Amino acid sequence: MPLPLFPSPWMREEHHLLQQGCARFFAERWLPRAAGWRERGQMERDTWREAGAQGLLCAAMPEEFGGSSGDFGHEAVIVMEAARANLGGFGGSVHSAIVAPYLLHHGSDEQRRRWLPALASGERVGAIAMTEPGTGSDLQAIRTRARHVTDEHGDHYVISGQKTFITNGQNADLIVIVCRTGDAPGARGLSLIVAEVDAGTPGLSRRRLDKIGMKAQDTSELFFDELRVPAANLLGASEGLAFGQLMQELPQERLVIAAQAVAMMERALDDTIAYAKQREAFGQPIWNFQNTRFVLAQAQSDVLAARALLDAAISAHLRQELDAARAALVKAWCSDLASRLTDACLQLFGGYGYMLETPIAELWADARVTRIYGGTNEIMKELASRQM
């Protein structure tokens, strides 16, 4: 067993109990089905209702809106236990810690009461559609357009455009769309509009993407062709507020990604130490070779450092003191380290490390995307440098 981590200062007894419950639920109920999800490229729709019944959705949302009235620490526990369980297909972090806060912080009371309880129960699945094929991390270059129309069908936005790399893209039926509602250049013309959709909604088509990792995650490309959305589904008091709304919420999104990366490192280290002590080469466990022990000792120190940084960031966020620049750097550093550490661990598995039947292979592939989504690490460093 690796050396124990230092206690996380933000974790109270309720966080530890949630951690134990999550680990047990994932091990008993979801892991036996994980191979099938990877083959199909997505989790079944009923898993969302199952997660809702277990209290694993919208843990930080107020009870009056169907949530558990927890704090971000509760969301972090769920995110990290899913990552430790190698459940890369579960998009609960986007649903609960990203989509739901947009509705809570920027929606009207009517919108919150209509949408948040359905997200908390798993009746609805949330996604946020930001990235476009030609924009990547440059949100100001978004081209998807929403045209305000009043006609015999009522007061609507008619949305046309394309989004890509959308987590929960196949299962989602509540999609927060970042789109251009005016002629103002750059960020000033952007708005957030919530689309309530189903499999037969006119004007919406989806294509599931084939990825290197996160095989069970239904990451998709979305196509909007004159998709009609009620004008009442605009988030915020007026058009043109999206960039400020995004900047307010993105630090938490980046902290979620850092939490995923750290949990992946912890799982990779645990698995590799166990493997090194039972796998034999030249008549002895590979643990007996100095190189193996040195690699894993370095990995242990990296995990200790990463967890300490993450804990400090979570503590700051709970005090509402985590700014965008530090969140960007925490995300970039933890995700860069996760790629290096899972690669070093995979190497110690030899040929078996390259086989997808070995969990380290999936961890290695899944960790790679943490350097890309939520804003590439190059963009994270650029954003942070502007406040130096």
Beta strands, then each sheet from edge to edge (+ up, - down):
strand 1: 126-129
strand 2: 145-151
strand 3: 154-166
strand 4: 174-180
strand 5: 190-196
strand 6: 204-208
strand 7: 220-230
strand 8: 234-235
strand 9: 280-281
strand 10: 284-285
sheet 1: 1+ 4+ 5- 8+
sheet 2: 2+ 3- 7+ 6-
sheet 3: 9+ 10-
end
